Amino acid sequence: MPNYFLEQNDPELFGLVKDEWVRQNTHLEMIASENYTFESVMEAMGSVLTNKYAEGYPSKRYYGGCEVVDKIESLAIERAKKLFNCAFVNVQPHSGSQANMAIYHALLKPHDKILSMELSSGGHLTHASKVSMTGQHFQGFHYGVNAKGWIDYEEVHEIAQIVRPKIIVCGYSAYPREIDFKRFRQIADSVGAYLMGDIAHIAGLVVAGEHPHPLPHCHVISSTTHKTLRGPRGGLVFTNDEEIATKVNKALFPGTQGGPLMHVIAGKAAGFLENLKPEWRNYAKAVKTHTQVLVQGLLEQGFHLVSGGSDNHLLVMRFEDFSGKEAEEALGRAGIIVNKNTVPGDMRSPLITSGIRLGAAALTSRGLDSKDFAFIAVKIAQVLNNIKGDQSGVYKEIEAFSQGHPTYTQPIF
Ligand SMILES: Cc1ncc(COP(=O)(O)O)c(C=O)c1O
């Protein structure tokens, strides 16, 4: 058993971290944006690198003593360039939101127009939603999805012609279908707009060739590193355009961020190494296969899925008779953790919603197979068909099942 400083110095906090470790091991994590990161990533993030200030970029820093962190950031950049098959990467964004902020700051002036997907259809807050700074400093215009829940590219084109945005954003938080980046670029070119891809959710599939690549179609692309990529919590920006890369670098530091989180950048480098291994392709394939197992299982049980299914790692269930909030809570009582999610045209508020979003990435990282996902689909249906009822029986089953599939081979807390 390792000697924990936290346990000795701060038993109260240690106890809470341990509680979270227990929670993660006794529940099934199906939030589409979460994952279990690699042990190597956690080691890098828990290292002395957190002590170092390194404003600036490798070999152009505003602080002394950066010779080692320069090598670490350069390693992260080189690995990311190989992974995304691109010419320029900035690995400093503290999060996906920061990455998006830097792109807007680099390419837009205040009040410029952003065209993006509306929130209830699967867009993200940082895609110029009114409640986000991005929707207050810039003018947000939005496209949605058609009655079937799919992007209607003709409609996007028509809206773009009317709005004449400076930037079009494609890439989403809750869109279960493939994105046609080529078609989006044609639309962007027709109105002289930049095309920004936000692959926060699908990056792990993209780098494995399991989703079309945003390059060469997008001018610039943002991502998170912690969702399907299984890296540390953070963001990045990449592009093949040198002028845009230079602008983004300035927009990120000193434009919108201060010192980079060197321990997280080291974590990103460690994660990218895993993503570059041949096994990563098998993982990404398995994530998609497992999502299909969930789709089939839930459709067989008579549930309605937005867009009728999924092409990626996530699916969105739509309910009529109860809310997403009620579904999230009932599944939570059964040990299955999901998030309530708005659905296209949702009449309920974002805190109530008419749907839930499910993803297969985390449980695939935990080693579950297709048979396990079929079992989970049955359990989800059992809970939702008895939404107001007692879930303690299912909870016991899920707890036992979860403990048979530990998150990590040894305790890490
Ligand atoms: C499409 C998309 N972009 C950006 C983000 C923001 O990422 P973060 O939470 O790291 O700021 C998210 C996160 O949910 C997302 O889904």
The ligand as an SDF file (V2000), in Angstrom:
LIG
                    3D

 16 16  0  0  0  0  0  0  0  0999 V2000
  -18.2940   20.0900  -28.4710 C   0  0  0  0  0  0  0  0  0  0  0  0
  -17.6570   20.6010  -27.2140 C   0  0  0  0  0  0  0  0  0  0  0  0
  -16.8270   21.6440  -27.2840 N   0  0  0  0  0  0  0  0  0  0  0  0
  -16.2420   22.1640  -26.1980 C   0  0  0  0  0  0  0  0  0  0  0  0
  -16.4490   21.6090  -24.9590 C   0  0  0  0  0  0  0  0  0  0  0  0
  -15.8310   22.2720  -23.7660 C   0  0  0  0  0  0  0  0  0  0  0  0
  -14.8950   21.5020  -23.1290 O   0  0  0  0  0  0  0  0  0  0  0  0
  -14.4810   21.8200  -21.6160 P   0  0  0  0  0  0  0  0  0  0  0  0
  -15.5440   21.2810  -20.7410 O   0  0  0  0  0  0  0  0  0  0  0  0
  -13.1460   21.1410  -21.4880 O   0  0  0  0  0  0  0  0  0  0  0  0
  -14.3520   23.3110  -21.5030 O   0  0  0  0  0  0  0  0  0  0  0  0
  -17.2920   20.5050  -24.8270 C   0  0  0  0  0  0  0  0  0  0  0  0
  -17.5110   19.8990  -23.5060 C   0  0  0  0  0  0  0  0  0  0  0  0
  -18.4700   19.3320  -23.1740 O   0  0  0  0  0  0  0  0  0  0  0  0
  -17.9220   19.9920  -25.9890 C   0  0  0  0  0  0  0  0  0  0  0  0
  -18.7700   18.9640  -25.9170 O   0  0  0  0  0  0  0  0  0  0  0  0
  1  2  1  0
  2  3  1  0
  2 15  2  0
  3  4  2  0
  4  5  1  0
  5  6  1  0
  5 12  2  0
  6  7  1  0
  7  8  1  0
  8  9  2  0
  8 10  1  0
  8 11  1  0
 12 13  1  0
 12 15  1  0
 13 14  2  0
 15 16  1  0
M  END
$$$$
